[in-house]
Amino acid sequence: MALAPMDEQQDEWVAAAKRNWAARFMAAGVSYGDYQATVSRILRWDQWLAEWSVTAREYETFAERAEERGAHRSAAEAWRRAALCWHFGKFVAVEDARAAAHAQGRANACYDRGLSSLSPPGEKVFIPYQGVRLGALLRRPPGVQRPPVVVLLPGLDSTKEELQPVAEYFLERGLATLAVDGPGQGETEAQLPIEAAWERPIGAILDFLGEQANDLDADRVGCYGISLGGYYVIRAAAFEPRLKAVVDNAGPYAMSEYWANLPPMTRATLQHRTGAGNPEDALQRTRQLDLSGIAERVQCPLLVIHGTADPIIPFSDAERIAREAPNVQLMRFENGNHGCTNYLFQSRSGAADWLAEHLGGTR
């Protein structure tokens, strides 16, 4: 595959994607080589999804050939790598709805074929909610009877599959994980728009755990959310007393306040996933994502993780949440980026140790 000529410059949208999220790709499990090879072929934003699809198909071909020769472990891992490439091809590429929907379907299908290569393995489950089913990945720590559960919530453009490397930290501490694609996210994106009142989906998720997952301790459930998922966990904890402790990593206080400073593809993604008809409508709907009068209602322990150099959600939002929530601890990372992916081990270990302490895991 030919690389883009070095004297040609990538457009601002491509540059913004690299600037804001490069570390995140590696944190999710994309290899540095795949990232470099793929983005080097991209000059214009309208090439982004197409080129990541090329890399995804290369892994699909590898997986199929591995299956033919009976190398099932290699095949499963290749299916998961293909899924991540499909995901990052469409994560904020919403201009071609049909291509994005195809990529999402491939991401889900590929990852499902690779679940057996996770350690411990993942189980695909579906949670009834408002006439649809929320796709989720459930993993259990080996050798632990009735473990506590951490519900993992993606953000605006992440998914349950992207959160599996985070899940490993909780699983190692004896905590089961349930990563969920909620309204407007991943597998559920086409069925429901973004939900500001996240006490509704979390209620359905907790009902599911209490009714269906008899080998898990539904009385010891915590929640971890990243980016917009950080808003979701705080909103959920404010109104759902069954949550025992929650972690917000890089969540916004009031997303509409810095609408103009968001990356352009993030504004487009908010418009698409809120179901708005135009940017003005999207801004109005984004105003619902606001913790005013909400953060102060969170009674369970709350950990806020945020980097001081976050270019998307300002650190001042974390400070604002910490001032208003009554039972809060702020974990600050100097020069930390969005999601603290440049402090990957420290931020994930910190979140896992903290939830293990509050839910009864092992540290």
Rosetta blueprint (number, residue, H / E / L):
1 M L
2 A L
3 L L
4 A L
5 P L
6 M L
7 D L
8 E L
9 Q L
10 Q L
11 D L
12 E H
13 W H
14 V H
15 A H
16 A H
17 A H
18 K H
19 R H
20 N H
21 W H
22 A H
23 A H
24 R H
25 F H
26 M H
27 A H
28 A H
29 G L
30 V L
31 S L
32 Y H
33 G H
34 D H
35 Y H
36 Q H
37 A H
38 T H
39 V H
40 S L
41 R L
42 I L
43 L L
44 R L
45 W H
46 D H
47 Q H
48 W H
49 L H
50 A H
51 E H
52 W H
53 S H
54 V H
55 T H
56 A H
57 R H
58 E H
59 Y H
60 E H
61 T H
62 F H
63 A H
64 E H
65 R H
66 A H
67 E H
68 E H
69 R L
70 G L
71 A L
72 H H
73 R H
74 S H
75 A H
76 A H
77 E H
78 A H
79 W H
80 R H
81 R H
82 A H
83 A H
84 L H
85 C H
86 W H
87 H H
88 F H
89 G H
90 K H
91 F L
92 V L
93 A L
94 V L
95 E L
96 D L
97 A H
98 R H
99 A H
100 A H
101 A H
102 H H
103 A H
104 Q H
105 G H
106 R H
107 A H
108 N H
109 A H
110 C H
111 Y H
112 D H
113 R H
114 G L
115 L H
116 S H
117 S H
118 L L
119 S L
120 P L
121 P L
122 G L
123 E E
124 K E
125 V E
126 F E
127 I E
128 P E
129 Y E
130 Q L
131 G L
132 V E
133 R E
134 L E
135 G E
136 A E
137 L E
138 L E
139 R E
140 R L
141 P L
142 P L
143 G L
144 V L
145 Q L
146 R L
147 P L
148 P L
149 V E
150 V E
151 V E
152 L E
153 L E
154 P L
155 G L
156 L L
157 D L
158 S L
159 T L
160 K L
161 E L
162 E L
163 L L
164 Q H
165 P H
166 V H
167 A H
168 E H
169 Y H
170 F H
171 L H
172 E L
173 R L
174 G L
175 L L
176 A E
177 T E
178 L E
179 A E
180 V E
181 D L
182 G L
183 P L
184 G L
185 Q L
186 G H
187 E H
188 T H
189 E L
190 A L
191 Q L
192 L L
193 P L
194 I L
195 E L
196 A L
197 A L
198 W L
199 E H
200 R H
201 P H
202 I H
203 G H
204 A H
205 I H
206 L H
207 D H
208 F H
209 L H
210 G H
211 E H
212 Q H
213 A L
214 N L
215 D L
216 L L
217 D L
218 A L
219 D L
220 R L
221 V E
222 G E
223 C E
224 Y E
225 G E
226 I E
227 S L
228 L H
229 G H
230 G H
231 Y H
232 Y H
233 V H
234 I H
235 R H
236 A H
237 A H
238 A H
239 F H
240 E L
241 P L
242 R L
243 L E
244 K E
245 A E
246 V E
247 V E
248 D E
249 N E
250 A L
251 G L
252 P L
253 Y L
254 A E
255 M H
256 S H
257 E H
258 Y H
259 W H
260 A H
261 N H
262 L L
263 P L
264 P H
265 M H
266 T H
267 R H
268 A H
269 T H
270 L H
271 Q H
272 H H
273 R H
274 T H
275 G L
276 A L
277 G L
278 N L
279 P H
280 E H
281 D H
282 A H
283 L H
284 Q H
285 R H
286 T H
287 R L
288 Q L
289 L L
290 D E
291 L L
292 S L
293 G L
294 I L
295 A H
296 E H
297 R H
298 V L
299 Q L
300 C L
301 P L
302 L E
303 L E
304 V E
305 I E
306 H E
307 G E
308 T L
309 A L
310 D L
311 P L
312 I L
313 I L
314 P L
315 F H
316 S H
317 D H
318 A H
319 E H
320 R H
321 I H
322 A H
323 R H
324 E H
325 A L
326 P L
327 N L
328 V E
329 Q E
330 L E
331 M E
332 R E
333 F E
334 E L
335 N L
336 G L
337 N L
338 H H
339 G H
340 C H
341 T H
342 N H
343 Y H
344 L H
345 F H
346 Q H
347 S H
348 R H
349 S H
350 G H
351 A H
352 A H
353 D H
354 W H
355 L H
356 A H
357 E H
358 H H
359 L H
360 G L
361 G L
362 T L
363 R L
